Amino acid sequence: MPLSRREVEVEVSDTFLRDAGTESLAGDLEHVRDLRVKAEGRLRESIGCSLTVTLTAPGTVPRSDGGKLQRVLDRRALA
């Protein structure tokens, strides 16, 4: 049975995008890649497992009706 892929979506700040001079996090910009690698390293050090970090624009991570972030989204297809 294959292992589940674990991914963490991290919203960057408006300031990060402005300082990066971009509106998109797509592509292979060095400072975007550096932030993603740094976040993956910090997560690995603090919780002891590897996670894939995906950087997203501000306001793109789903929120509940009350405005709080949805902390866990289980996207596995269970049979």
CNS distance restraints for C-alpha pairs under 8 A (distance, minus, plus):
assign (resid   4 and name CA) (resid  76 and name CA) 7.65 0.50 0.50
assign (resid   6 and name CA) (resid  50 and name CA) 7.98 0.50 0.50
assign (resid   6 and name CA) (resid  51 and name CA) 5.42 0.50 0.50
assign (resid   6 and name CA) (resid  52 and name CA) 6.31 0.50 0.50
assign (resid   7 and name CA) (resid  51 and name CA) 5.53 0.50 0.50
assign (resid   7 and name CA) (resid  52 and name CA) 4.64 0.50 0.50
assign (resid   7 and name CA) (resid  53 and name CA) 5.82 0.50 0.50
assign (resid   7 and name CA) (resid  54 and name CA) 7.11 0.50 0.50
assign (resid   8 and name CA) (resid  51 and name CA) 6.68 0.50 0.50
assign (resid   8 and name CA) (resid  52 and name CA) 6.14 0.50 0.50
assign (resid   8 and name CA) (resid  53 and name CA) 4.89 0.50 0.50
assign (resid   8 and name CA) (resid  54 and name CA) 6.16 0.50 0.50
assign (resid   9 and name CA) (resid  53 and name CA) 5.90 0.50 0.50
assign (resid   9 and name CA) (resid  54 and name CA) 4.83 0.50 0.50
assign (resid   9 and name CA) (resid  55 and name CA) 5.86 0.50 0.50
assign (resid   9 and name CA) (resid  56 and name CA) 6.58 0.50 0.50
assign (resid   9 and name CA) (resid  61 and name CA) 7.14 0.50 0.50
assign (resid  10 and name CA) (resid  53 and name CA) 6.88 0.50 0.50
assign (resid  10 and name CA) (resid  54 and name CA) 6.14 0.50 0.50
assign (resid  10 and name CA) (resid  55 and name CA) 4.90 0.50 0.50
assign (resid  10 and name CA) (resid  56 and name CA) 5.89 0.50 0.50
assign (resid  10 and name CA) (resid  61 and name CA) 7.91 0.50 0.50
assign (resid  11 and name CA) (resid  55 and name CA) 5.85 0.50 0.50
assign (resid  11 and name CA) (resid  56 and name CA) 4.74 0.50 0.50
assign (resid  11 and name CA) (resid  57 and name CA) 5.54 0.50 0.50
assign (resid  11 and name CA) (resid  58 and name CA) 5.27 0.50 0.50
assign (resid  11 and name CA) (resid  59 and name CA) 7.23 0.50 0.50
assign (resid  11 and name CA) (resid  60 and name CA) 7.24 0.50 0.50
assign (resid  11 and name CA) (resid  61 and name CA) 6.97 0.50 0.50
assign (resid  12 and name CA) (resid  16 and name CA) 6.29 0.50 0.50
assign (resid  12 and name CA) (resid  17 and name CA) 7.31 0.50 0.50
assign (resid  12 and name CA) (resid  55 and name CA) 6.55 0.50 0.50
assign (resid  12 and name CA) (resid  56 and name CA) 6.21 0.50 0.50
assign (resid  12 and name CA) (resid  57 and name CA) 5.80 0.50 0.50
assign (resid  12 and name CA) (resid  58 and name CA) 5.80 0.50 0.50
assign (resid  13 and name CA) (resid  17 and name CA) 6.65 0.50 0.50
assign (resid  13 and name CA) (resid  57 and name CA) 7.44 0.50 0.50
assign (resid  13 and name CA) (resid  58 and name CA) 5.88 0.50 0.50
assign (resid  14 and name CA) (resid  18 and name CA) 6.12 0.50 0.50
assign (resid  14 and name CA) (resid  57 and name CA) 7.85 0.50 0.50
assign (resid  14 and name CA) (resid  58 and name CA) 6.43 0.50 0.50
assign (resid  15 and name CA) (resid  19 and name CA) 5.93 0.50 0.50
assign (resid  16 and name CA) (resid  20 and name CA) 5.92 0.50 0.50
assign (resid  17 and name CA) (resid  21 and name CA) 6.19 0.50 0.50
assign (resid  17 and name CA) (resid  22 and name CA) 5.62 0.50 0.50
assign (resid  17 and name CA) (resid  23 and name CA) 6.03 0.50 0.50
assign (resid  17 and name CA) (resid  24 and name CA) 7.76 0.50 0.50
assign (resid  17 and name CA) (resid  57 and name CA) 7.94 0.50 0.50
assign (resid  18 and name CA) (resid  22 and name CA) 6.43 0.50 0.50
assign (resid  18 and name CA) (resid  23 and name CA) 7.55 0.50 0.50
assign (resid  20 and name CA) (resid  31 and name CA) 7.43 0.50 0.50
assign (resid  23 and name CA) (resid  57 and name CA) 7.96 0.50 0.50
assign (resid  24 and name CA) (resid  57 and name CA) 7.34 0.50 0.50
assign (resid  25 and name CA) (resid  29 and name CA) 7.98 0.50 0.50
assign (resid  25 and name CA) (resid  32 and name CA) 6.92 0.50 0.50
assign (resid  25 and name CA) (resid  55 and name CA) 6.90 0.50 0.50
assign (resid  25 and name CA) (resid  56 and name CA) 6.76 0.50 0.50
assign (resid  25 and name CA) (resid  57 and name CA) 7.17 0.50 0.50
assign (resid  28 and name CA) (resid  32 and name CA) 7.24 0.50 0.50
assign (resid  28 and name CA) (resid  33 and name CA) 6.51 0.50 0.50
assign (resid  29 and name CA) (resid  33 and name CA) 6.18 0.50 0.50
assign (resid  30 and name CA) (resid  34 and name CA) 6.03 0.50 0.50
assign (resid  31 and name CA) (resid  35 and name CA) 6.18 0.50 0.50
assign (resid  32 and name CA) (resid  36 and name CA) 6.32 0.50 0.50
assign (resid  33 and name CA) (resid  37 and name CA) 6.16 0.50 0.50
assign (resid  34 and name CA) (resid  38 and name CA) 6.06 0.50 0.50
assign (resid  35 and name CA) (resid  39 and name CA) 6.11 0.50 0.50
assign (resid  36 and name CA) (resid  40 and name CA) 6.19 0.50 0.50
assign (resid  36 and name CA) (resid  53 and name CA) 6.02 0.50 0.50
assign (resid  36 and name CA) (resid  54 and name CA) 7.06 0.50 0.50
assign (resid  36 and name CA) (resid  55 and name CA) 6.76 0.50 0.50
assign (resid  37 and name CA) (resid  41 and name CA) 6.16 0.50 0.50
assign (resid  37 and name CA) (resid  53 and name CA) 7.92 0.50 0.50
assign (resid  38 and name CA) (resid  42 and name CA) 6.21 0.50 0.50
assign (resid  39 and name CA) (resid  43 and name CA) 6.17 0.50 0.50
assign (resid  39 and name CA) (resid  53 and name CA) 6.95 0.50 0.50
assign (resid  40 and name CA) (resid  44 and name CA) 6.13 0.50 0.50
assign (resid  40 and name CA) (resid  50 and name CA) 7.11 0.50 0.50
assign (resid  40 and name CA) (resid  51 and name CA) 6.30 0.50 0.50
assign (resid  40 and name CA) (resid  52 and name CA) 6.60 0.50 0.50
assign (resid  40 and name CA) (resid  53 and name CA) 5.97 0.50 0.50
assign (resid  41 and name CA) (resid  45 and name CA) 6.15 0.50 0.50
assign (resid  42 and name CA) (resid  46 and name CA) 6.09 0.50 0.50
assign (resid  43 and name CA) (resid  47 and name CA) 5.89 0.50 0.50
assign (resid  43 and name CA) (resid  48 and name CA) 7.38 0.50 0.50
assign (resid  43 and name CA) (resid  49 and name CA) 7.47 0.50 0.50
assign (resid  43 and name CA) (resid  50 and name CA) 7.30 0.50 0.50
assign (resid  43 and name CA) (resid  51 and name CA) 7.26 0.50 0.50
assign (resid  44 and name CA) (resid  48 and name CA) 4.88 0.50 0.50
assign (resid  44 and name CA) (resid  49 and name CA) 5.01 0.50 0.50
assign (resid  44 and name CA) (resid  50 and name CA) 5.21 0.50 0.50
assign (resid  44 and name CA) (resid  51 and name CA) 7.15 0.50 0.50
assign (resid  45 and name CA) (resid  49 and name CA) 7.81 0.50 0.50
assign (resid  56 and name CA) (resid  60 and name CA) 6.48 0.50 0.50
assign (resid  56 and name CA) (resid  61 and name CA) 7.46 0.50 0.50
assign (resid  61 and name CA) (resid  69 and name CA) 6.97 0.50 0.50
assign (resid  61 and name CA) (resid  70 and name CA) 7.80 0.50 0.50
assign (resid  62 and name CA) (resid  69 and name CA) 6.17 0.50 0.50
assign (resid  62 and name CA) (resid  70 and name CA) 6.01 0.50 0.50
assign (resid  63 and name CA) (resid  67 and name CA) 5.36 0.50 0.50
assign (resid  63 and name CA) (resid  68 and name CA) 5.24 0.50 0.50
assign (resid  63 and name CA) (resid  69 and name CA) 4.26 0.50 0.50
assign (resid  63 and name CA) (resid  70 and name CA) 5.17 0.50 0.50
assign (resid  64 and name CA) (resid  68 and name CA) 5.50 0.50 0.50
assign (resid  64 and name CA) (resid  69 and name CA) 6.26 0.50 0.50
assign (resid  64 and name CA) (resid  70 and name CA) 6.02 0.50 0.50
